[in-house]
Amino acid sequence: MKNGLLDMYEGALRWRAWHLMGIGPLRQRYARSYLGQYWIVLGTLITVTAFGLLWSQLWRLPIQEFIPYVAVSHIGWSMVTGPLQDSIGSLQSNSYYFINQRAPLTTVFVANYYRNLIIFFHNILVVLAVLLWFRVNPGLPVLLVLPGLLVNAVISINLGILIGLVCARYRDMQQIVGNALQVMYFFTPVMWKPELLPEHARWLADYNPFAQLLALIRDPFLGRPIDSLSWAVAVAFALFLSLVTPFILGKFGKQAAYWI
């Protein structure tokens, strides 16, 4: 466990490394593009508008109520699962960083979260535009998104490390984890509201950890109080991962260079 904690400490301190590793793929993706990184904003705006209009008709909900919900939920979901999706093959794609030198594995997973945080703050422009258009004023509760992002960072980085190690050792897990995250999208209230579920199916939202993590980011933007269950689940999950991840990383981290 001591080696795992040391790896995480050193990885977090190497901010120049995870900064460059985080923004590098974004720079390559939008190189020679006129709009550059603002294609992120445009793509999100198109997706939110299309899904909001369609699903509001399917659920028979007012557009002015449903589109702000979809906008914040879609961006929040990307923040919750984006770092995990990136972690699936991140050790293999950054193998050059580990093969010829001793370097903390944690740096890669901090970079994953940092990259998705940059995308999140770009997408905040879409959220602000939607909230202004539909005259949704969240008020001071919107500041609660900051501790929500902090808890999400702890969970994303720790869980990303576990996913990265497992997927590097067992390559079939890349497909399993990727497909599992896609399936969870439909079981999580991103395009639907928990209150639309019948009473006997409420457990799909109540016992879904992704739904509780999403609520920490979504509800402050909508001016809703965050349910105590969401805080309890998120904090408990963060504490659990903070204990388990250093142990696993300390035990198997040195072998990762041979797996990639």
N, C-alpha and C positions, 0 to 999 in steps of 0.2 A: 504493500500500500504506500510505503514511503516513496518508492520510485515513481509510482503513479502520480502522487501529489507533486513531486519535484518536476515531472514532465509537464503537468498542467500549469504549474507556476512559471516555469521557463517559457512555455508556449504562449502564455498570456502576456508576458513581458516583451516578447519579440514583436512589438507592434509594427515595426517597419516591414518585417517579413509578411505578417498576415494582412497588412494593408496592401502591399503590392500583389500578393496572391489573391486578395479579394477583388481588387478593381481590375486586375489583368484581364480576366475573361470578359468583363464588361467593355473594356477598351477595344478588345479584339472583335467583339460582336458588332460594335457600332462604328468601327473604323471606316473612314471615307463616307460616312453617312451624313446627310445634311442636318437632320434633326438629332442625330446622335442618341444619347441616352433618353431623350424625350419620346422616343418610340415606345419606351416602357409605359409612359403615361398614356400615349395615344392608344396602345394596345389594350391597356386596362380599361380605358374609357369606352372603347368599342365593345369589349366583353361585358362590362357591367350594364351598359345600355341594352344590348341584345338580350342578355339573360334576364335582366330586370323586366323588360317589356313582355317577354315570353312567359316567364314564370308567374308574373302578376296576373296574367290571364288564366293560367292553369289553376292557380290557387284562388282566383277571384278576389284578389286583394287590391286596394287602391294603389295606383302607381306611385303617388307621392309618399306613400308609407313603405312600399316594398323596395323601390329602387335604392333609397338610402341604406336600407338593411342589407341588400345584396352587395352594394358597393363596399361597405365596411366589412362584411363577412368574407367577401372574396379576397380582399387585401389582407385581412387578418389570417385567413387560411394559408395564404402564401407565406406569411411570416412564421406561422406555426410549423408548417411542413416543408417549406423550401430548404432550410438548412439540412433537414433529414434526407430529403431527396438528393441533395448535393453530396451528402456523406457516403452514399452507396458506393461510388467508385472513386472517391477523392484520394485515397491512399495510392491507388494504381496510377491515377492521372498525375500525381505529384511525386512519383517514385524517385525522380531525379534529385529531389530534396533530401532523401534519406539514404540513398545507396552509397554515396561517396563521402558522407559526413555524418557525424552524430548530431541529430536534430530532434527536438521534441515533436511528437506526433500531434500534440494538441494544437500546434500552430495552424495546421490545415483546417481544423474544425472551427477554430475561432475565425479564420478567414471565410469559411462558408457562412457563418452567422453574420459577419460584417458585410459581406456582399449582399445578402438578403435584407439586411437593415438599410443599406443604401437604396435598394429597390423599393423598400417599404416607404422611405421618406420621399422618394420620387412620386409614389402612388398616393401619398397624402394629398397631393394637388387635386387628384380626382375626387377624393373624399370631401375636401373643402368645397370644391365646385358643386358637387351634388348636394351637400348640406345647405349651401347658400341658395342654390336654385329652388330647393323644396322648403326653404325657410326652417330648417331644423337647427335649433340652438342648444347644443349640449351643456353649455354653462361650465362652471368650474369642475364638475365631475370628469371632464375630458382629461384632466391632469392625471387621473388614476391610470391612464394608459401607460405612464412611465414605469411605475412599479410592476405593472403587468408585463411590459417588455423585459424588465430585469429578471423576473421569474422565468419568463420564456427563454431568455438567454442561457440561464443556468441549465434548464431542461434540454434545450436544443444542442448545446455544446456537449454535455455529458452523454445524452442519448446518441448524438452523432458519432461520438468516439466509439461507443459500443457497436453501432451499426457498421461503422467503417471497418472495425477489426473483424467482425463476423463475416462481412462481405468480402474482405480480402482473403480470409482463410478458406471460406466456402463460397465459391463463385456462384453457385446456384442461388444463394441467398440474395444476390442482387435482384434477380427477377421476382423472388418471393416478396421482398421488402417493397420494391417498386409497385408491384400489383396490389399489395396490402394497403399502401398509402392511397392508391387510386380508389380502392373499394371504400375506404374510410371516408372519402369525400362525400359519398352518397349517404352514409350513415351519420354524418355530422350536419347540424343545422346551418348550412351555408346558403343553399337555395330554398330552404324551407324553415319555418319557424317551429320551435319546440311546442308552442301552444296549439299548433294545428294537429298534433298527434292525439289519438284517443287515449284515454286514461290508462288502458292496459299496455300501451306501447311507450309510455313516457320514459321507461328505463333506457330506451335508445339514446336519449339525450342526457339523462341524469347519471348514467354509469359509463358514459363515453368520455374518457379523459381528454380527447381532442376537442369535444364540445365545451368542456370547462376551460381549457386553455384559450380557445377562441373567444369565449365570453369575456375574458380579461382584457382583450384588445377591442372587441366589438362594442360592448355595452357602454364604455365611457364616451365614445364618439356619438352614440345615440342618446346620451343624457340619461341612461338607465343606471340604477344602482347595481353594482356587481353582487351577485348572490354569494352568500357566505359559503355555500357548497363549492362554488368555483374556486374561491381562495383556498379552501381546505384541501381540495384535491390537488391543485397546482402546487401549493407549498409542500404538501406531503410527498408528492412525486419528485419535486426538486431535491428535497432532503434525502429521499431514498437513493436517487441517482448519484448524489454527491458522496454517498457512502460506498456505493457499489462500483462506480466507474473507476476511481483511483485504484481500487483493489484489482480489478480486471486489467486495467492499463499497466499497472506495475508488474503483473504476472506474465502478460503476453505481449506487452509493448515492444520488448527487445526482439521478439521473433517476427514482428511485422515486416521488417526489412527483407526477410527471406520469403515472405508470402507474396510480395509485390514484384 
